[in-house]
Amino acid sequence: MGGPSLSRRLGGPEPIEVIVAEILARVEVSRLSLRSVMEEYFKQRPRLKQARGLARAYATGVLRTYRIVDELADRVLGLDPEVLPPFERNLLRALLYEARFRDVRGERILAIGARYGFKEMDRAALRRVRELDVKELVRGLSRVARMAVEYSQPDWVVEYLVKLLGLRDARRLLEAFNREPITWIRVNTARIGVERLESRLRRRGVIVERDEHLPFMLKVVRSEVSISRIPEYRRGLFYIQDKGSALAAYLLGGGGMVVDITAAPGGKASLLHQLWSTEVIALEIKRRRTMVMKELLNRLRAWKVYTVTADSRLAPLRGRFSKVLVDPDCSSLGRLGHSPEIRLWIKPSVISKHAFEQRALLRVAYDLLERGGELVYSTCTLTLEENEENIAWALESLGMELLEARPRVGLPGFLGLREAQRLYPHLHATTGFFIAKLRKE
């Protein structure tokens, strides 16, 4: 191919569309978070670091619209993205996302498409991509299938949410998943007062609101800077933590030694230490995650949180404890807005797999508790199987008691378990969260 290289003709060392496609292909194949893949990608390519913010915005945009652009690829270009290799599939998505949702010159899109062999992409096709109404795109599909395309979610997720919440609330939740999630800041009150941090943040261009339920939590209303890059963050004066996550730790409360049996990244354990100077044994199965947790604990100066790399299911601790925190791995349906990449691989089979593992951890937590001891069980998912059904099992099989916990932030749990709390993005400005507090009788 003669003439200037594609990179030179399009500007920059590498087209942003190619960068995004490479990142999303890695995300799909590795099933790692977009954040961690981007971190590694730009660490290996320091010359591209200026593109990081733009790449993040583009990748998130593609993920929030991938079902629409896949339908456009099929209807307009006659291409099925699912049969393409990961890089080509995600490059096609990036190009069609630009054509449909961004004000990008057609010449640029066509040049990149031609370079990577998408001969079906021409001016007429681009015009059709831009003009085709979404209602026409989903005509003839079932209601669930239409919603799945419109909100770019797997069909089974939409079907599950409609059955769980009803059509109206499911729509509101799906809409919230496609909006930029609220960022919450947890003030490290062991080191700085809330008012003083508010003032410092204001000078940095970060406007916050105090939370009505948790006095140490601030909601970011507007920010002119990346809050994870300002000095106050690096010095450990605050931590970026979802309100639902902070609430789970707060409801456990202080008093006695706590065991956090699934502790990484350390947010809940460090909050227990911050509020009540609680000693916490923080268990984490993966050494790499333990190291990351140690870095956080050092930054926050949570000196009484003791990290242990161990599999909680193998009962690595002896003795009995007054409090246990259980926040196990889950299907993460509550994070479909915060981590839209989950949409690319989440399957219904993971629900039963996680539910089985979660019950094993609940059994371990029960055995670690002294009589009269309390545990908090929390997840960032919305399924009955991983939430209320697990709690019902603990009540019946382990003889535990479900407690009413204050403050009451979320909606009551399902299956008659009204003492449990459910938090939703569209109602509570948090990730989707489930929290239940239990006592060993």
C-alpha positions in Angstrom: 0.0 0.0 0.0 1.7 3.2 -1.2 1.7 6.7 0.3 1.9 7.8 4.0 1.2 5.2 6.6 -2.3 5.0 8.1 -0.9 6.3 11.5 0.5 9.4 9.8 -2.5 10.0 7.7 -4.9 9.7 10.6 -2.7 11.5 13.1 -1.0 10.2 16.2 1.2 7.2 16.7 -1.7 4.8 16.4 -5.4 5.3 15.6 -7.6 5.4 18.7 -9.9 2.9 17.0 -7.1 0.4 16.8 -6.0 1.0 20.4 -9.6 0.5 21.6 -10.0 -2.7 19.6 -6.7 -4.1 21.0 -7.8 -3.3 24.5 -11.3 -4.8 24.1 -10.0 -7.9 22.4 -7.7 -8.5 25.5 -10.7 -7.9 27.8 -12.8 -10.4 25.9 -10.1 -13.1 25.8 -8.8 -12.7 29.3 -12.1 -11.8 31.0 -10.2 -9.3 33.1 -11.6 -5.9 34.0 -11.3 -3.0 31.5 -9.3 -1.1 34.1 -6.7 -3.7 34.7 -6.2 -4.5 31.0 -5.8 -0.7 30.2 -3.3 -0.4 33.0 -1.2 -3.2 31.6 -1.7 -2.0 28.0 -0.4 1.6 28.6 2.3 0.4 30.9 3.7 -1.6 28.0 3.2 1.4 25.6 4.2 4.6 27.4 4.4 6.4 24.1 0.6 6.1 23.9 -0.2 7.3 27.5 -1.8 10.6 26.2 -4.5 8.5 24.6 -5.5 6.8 27.8 -8.4 9.0 28.7 -9.8 9.0 25.2 -9.4 5.2 25.0 -11.3 4.7 28.2 -14.2 6.9 27.0 -14.3 5.1 23.6 -14.1 1.6 25.1 -16.9 2.4 27.5 -19.0 3.8 24.8 -18.5 0.7 22.6 -19.4 -1.6 25.5 -22.6 0.4 26.3 -23.8 0.1 22.7 -22.2 -3.2 21.5 -25.5 -4.9 20.8 -26.7 -2.0 18.7 -23.5 -1.9 16.6 -23.6 -5.7 16.2 -27.1 -5.4 14.8 -26.0 -2.6 12.5 -23.0 -4.8 11.3 -25.5 -7.6 10.5 -28.2 -5.5 8.9 -26.2 -3.0 7.0 -22.9 -4.8 6.2 -24.0 -8.4 6.3 -21.3 -9.2 8.8 -21.8 -11.2 12.0 -19.3 -9.8 14.5 -19.4 -13.0 16.6 -17.7 -15.1 13.9 -14.8 -12.6 13.6 -11.5 -12.9 15.6 -11.5 -10.8 18.8 -9.5 -7.9 17.4 -11.4 -7.6 14.1 -14.7 -7.9 16.0 -13.9 -5.1 18.3 -12.4 -2.9 15.6 -15.6 -3.3 13.6 -17.6 -2.3 16.8 -15.4 0.7 17.3 -15.8 1.9 13.8 -19.6 1.5 13.7 -19.8 3.1 17.2 -18.0 6.1 15.7 -20.3 6.2 12.7 -23.4 5.9 14.7 -22.7 7.8 18.0 -19.7 10.1 17.4 -19.1 13.0 15.1 -16.2 11.4 13.2 -15.5 12.1 9.6 -16.6 9.3 7.3 -13.2 9.4 5.4 -11.4 8.4 8.6 -13.7 5.5 9.3 -13.5 4.3 5.7 -9.7 4.6 5.7 -9.3 2.4 8.8 -12.0 0.0 7.5 -10.2 -0.4 4.2 -6.8 -0.9 5.9 -8.2 -3.8 7.9 -10.2 -5.5 5.1 -13.8 -4.4 5.8 -14.6 -4.0 2.1 -18.3 -4.0 2.9 -17.8 -0.5 4.5 -18.5 2.3 2.0 -20.1 5.7 2.0 -23.6 4.3 1.4 -23.2 1.8 4.2 -22.0 4.6 6.6 -25.0 6.7 5.6 -27.3 3.8 6.4 -25.6 3.2 9.7 -26.1 6.8 10.7 -29.7 7.0 9.6 -31.2 3.6 10.5 -33.7 4.0 13.4 -33.1 1.7 16.4 -36.9 0.9 16.4 -36.5 -0.4 12.8 -33.4 -2.3 13.9 -35.3 -4.3 16.6 -38.6 -4.6 14.7 -39.9 -8.2 14.9 -37.9 -9.1 18.0 -39.5 -10.2 21.3 -39.9 -7.5 24.0 -36.9 -9.0 25.9 -34.8 -9.2 22.8 -35.7 -5.6 21.8 -34.7 -4.3 25.3 -31.5 -6.4 25.2 -30.4 -4.7 21.9 -31.6 -1.2 23.0 -29.6 -1.4 26.3 -26.8 -3.6 25.0 -27.2 -6.4 27.5 -27.3 -10.2 27.1 -30.9 -11.4 26.5 -30.9 -13.6 29.6 -29.9 -10.7 31.9 -32.8 -8.6 30.6 -35.2 -11.5 31.0 -34.0 -12.1 34.6 -34.3 -8.5 35.6 -37.8 -8.1 34.1 -38.9 -11.2 36.1 -37.2 -9.9 39.3 -38.2 -6.3 39.2 -41.0 -5.9 36.7 -40.9 -4.2 33.3 -40.9 -0.5 34.6 -38.1 -0.9 37.2 -36.1 -3.2 34.9 -36.1 -0.5 32.3 -35.0 2.2 34.8 -32.2 0.0 36.0 -31.0 -0.8 32.5 -31.0 2.9 31.7 -28.9 3.6 34.8 -26.4 0.9 33.7 -25.8 2.9 30.5 -25.2 6.2 32.4 -21.9 7.3 33.9 -21.9 5.8 37.4 -21.7 8.1 40.5 -18.3 8.3 42.1 -18.2 8.1 45.9 -15.4 9.2 48.2 -14.8 7.8 51.6 -13.1 10.3 53.8 -10.3 8.8 55.9 -11.6 10.4 59.1 -8.7 8.9 61.0 -6.5 11.4 59.2 -8.6 14.4 58.1 -12.0 15.9 58.9 -14.8 15.8 56.4 -15.2 19.6 56.2 -11.4 20.1 55.7 -11.3 17.5 52.9 -14.3 19.1 51.3 -12.5 22.4 51.2 -9.3 20.9 49.8 -11.3 19.1 47.1 -13.1 22.3 46.2 -9.8 24.0 45.6 -8.8 21.2 43.3 -12.0 21.6 41.2 -13.8 18.6 42.8 -17.4 19.5 44.0 -18.9 17.0 46.5 -22.1 16.5 48.5 -22.2 14.8 51.9 -24.2 11.6 52.2 -27.3 11.6 54.4 -26.7 8.1 55.8 -23.0 7.7 56.1 -21.3 10.9 57.4 -17.9 9.9 56.1 -19.1 9.4 52.5 -19.1 12.2 49.8 -20.8 12.0 46.4 -18.8 13.6 43.6 -21.1 16.0 41.8 -18.5 17.5 39.5 -14.8 17.2 38.9 -12.4 19.1 36.7 -9.6 16.6 37.5 -9.0 12.8 37.8 -9.6 12.4 41.5 -7.3 9.4 41.8 -4.4 11.6 40.7 -4.6 14.4 43.2 -2.2 14.6 46.2 -5.0 14.0 48.8 -5.7 10.6 47.2 -2.1 9.6 47.0 -1.6 10.6 50.6 -4.5 8.4 51.7 -6.8 11.2 52.9 -9.6 9.6 51.0 -10.5 6.3 49.2 -12.8 5.8 46.2 -15.4 3.4 47.4 -19.0 2.7 46.5 -21.5 3.7 49.1 -23.0 0.1 49.0 -19.6 -1.4 49.8 -19.0 1.1 52.7 -22.5 0.4 54.0 -21.8 -3.3 54.3 -18.8 -2.7 56.5 -20.6 0.0 58.5 -23.5 -2.3 59.3 -21.1 -4.9 60.7 -19.9 -2.4 63.3 -17.0 -2.4 65.6 -16.2 -4.4 68.8 -13.8 -7.4 69.0 -11.6 -8.8 66.3 -13.1 -9.1 62.8 -12.3 -11.7 60.1 -12.8 -10.5 56.5 -12.7 -13.8 54.7 -12.7 -12.4 51.2 -10.9 -9.1 51.8 -9.3 -7.8 48.7 -9.0 -5.0 47.7 -9.3 -4.0 51.4 -11.9 -1.2 51.3 -14.2 -2.7 53.9 -11.5 -3.9 56.2 -9.8 -0.5 56.2 -13.1 1.2 57.0 -13.7 -1.0 60.1 -10.2 0.0 61.2 -10.8 3.7 60.4 -14.1 4.0 62.3 -13.5 1.8 65.4 -9.8 1.0 65.4 -10.9 -2.6 64.9 -8.3 -5.3 64.5 -9.1 -7.1 61.2 -7.7 -10.4 59.9 -8.0 -9.9 56.1 -7.9 -13.2 54.1 -7.3 -13.3 50.4 -6.6 -16.3 48.3 -4.5 -14.6 45.5 -1.0 -13.4 46.4 -1.1 -10.6 43.8 -4.3 -9.2 45.3 -2.9 -9.5 48.8 0.0 -7.3 47.7 -2.3 -4.7 46.2 -4.3 -4.8 49.4 -1.2 -4.2 51.5 -0.4 -1.1 49.4 -3.8 0.3 50.0 -3.7 -0.4 53.7 -0.3 1.3 54.0 -1.6 4.3 52.1 -4.6 4.6 54.4 -2.5 3.8 57.5 -4.8 1.0 58.5 -2.1 -0.6 60.7 -4.3 -3.0 62.5 -5.5 -4.9 59.4 -3.4 -8.0 59.1 -3.3 -9.6 55.7 -3.1 -13.3 55.2 -2.8 -15.1 51.8 -5.0 -18.2 52.3 -8.0 -20.0 51.0 -10.8 -19.2 53.4 -12.6 -22.4 52.5 -9.8 -24.5 54.0 -10.4 -22.9 57.4 -6.9 -21.5 57.9 -7.8 -19.8 61.3 -8.3 -21.4 64.7 -10.4 -19.9 67.5 -13.7 -18.0 67.5 -14.4 -14.4 66.6 -17.1 -11.8 67.4 -17.6 -10.6 63.8 -17.1 -11.9 60.3 -17.4 -10.2 57.0 -18.4 -12.2 53.9 -18.2 -10.4 50.5 -17.6 -13.3 48.1 -17.0 -13.3 44.4 -20.3 -13.2 42.6 -21.9 -12.8 39.1 -21.5 -9.0 39.5 -24.8 -8.1 37.8 -24.9 -5.0 40.0 -21.8 -3.7 38.3 -23.0 -3.9 34.7 -22.9 -0.1 34.7 -19.6 0.4 36.5 -17.9 -2.4 34.6 -19.7 -2.7 31.3 -17.2 -5.3 30.0 -19.0 -7.9 32.1 -21.7 -7.9 29.4 -19.3 -9.5 26.9 -18.9 -12.8 28.8 -21.4 -13.2 31.6 -23.4 -16.4 31.3 -26.3 -17.7 33.5 -24.3 -20.8 34.5 -22.0 -18.6 36.7 -24.9 -17.9 39.1 -25.2 -21.5 40.3 -21.4 -21.8 40.4 -21.1 -18.8 42.6 -24.0 -19.7 44.8 -22.4 -23.0 45.6 -19.1 -21.4 46.5 -20.8 -18.6 48.5 -22.6 -21.2 50.7 -19.3 -22.9 51.4 -17.9 -19.5 52.6 -21.0 -18.9 54.7 -20.4 -22.2 56.4 -16.8 -21.2 57.1 -17.9 -17.8 58.5 -20.4 -19.6 60.8 -17.8 -21.9 62.1 -15.5 -18.9 62.8 -18.1 -17.1 64.9 -18.5 -17.3 68.6 -22.0 -17.9 69.9 -23.8 -14.6 69.6 -21.3 -13.4 67.0 -22.5 -11.5 64.0 -21.7 -11.6 60.3 -22.5 -9.4 57.3 -23.0 -11.1 54.0 -22.9 -8.8 50.9 -22.6 -9.1 47.2 -22.6 -6.7 44.2 -25.1 -8.8 42.3 -28.9 -8.8 42.0 -29.7 -12.5 41.7 -32.0 -14.3 44.2 -29.7 -17.4 44.0 -26.7 -15.5 45.3 -28.5 -13.4 47.8 -31.8 -14.2 49.4 -31.7 -17.9 48.7 -28.2 -18.1 50.4 -29.5 -16.2 53.4 -32.6 -18.5 53.6 -30.2 -21.5 53.5 -28.1 -20.0 56.3 -31.3 -19.5 58.4 -32.5 -23.0 57.8 -29.3 -25.1 57.7 -27.1 -23.2 60.1 -29.8 -21.9 62.4 -28.7 -18.3 62.1 -30.9 -15.2 62.9 -31.5 -12.4 60.4 -31.1 -9.0 62.0 -32.5 -5.6 61.2 -29.5 -3.3 60.6 -29.4 0.5 60.6 -29.2 2.8 58.8 -31.8 1.5 56.4 -30.7 2.7 53.0 -31.9 0.0 50.5 -35.2 -1.7 49.7 -36.3 -4.8 51.7 -35.0 -8.2 50.5 -37.2 -10.6 48.6 -38.5 -14.0 49.7 -39.9 -12.4 52.9 -36.4 -11.4 54.1 -37.3 -7.8 54.7 -34.4 -7.2 57.1 -32.0 -7.6 54.2 -31.2 -4.6 52.0 -31.1 -4.2 48.2 -29.5 -1.2 46.6 -29.9 -0.2 43.0 -28.1 2.4 40.7 -31.4 4.0 39.6 -32.7 4.4 43.1 -29.7 4.8 45.4 -26.9 6.1 43.1 -24.8 3.0 44.0 -23.8 -0.2 42.3 -26.3 -2.9 42.6 -25.8 -4.3 46.1 -27.2 -6.8 48.6 -26.5 -6.7 52.3 -27.8 -9.0 55.1 -26.7 -9.1 58.8 -26.9 -12.4 60.6 -26.3 -13.7 64.2 -25.1 -17.1 65.4 -27.5 -18.4 68.0 
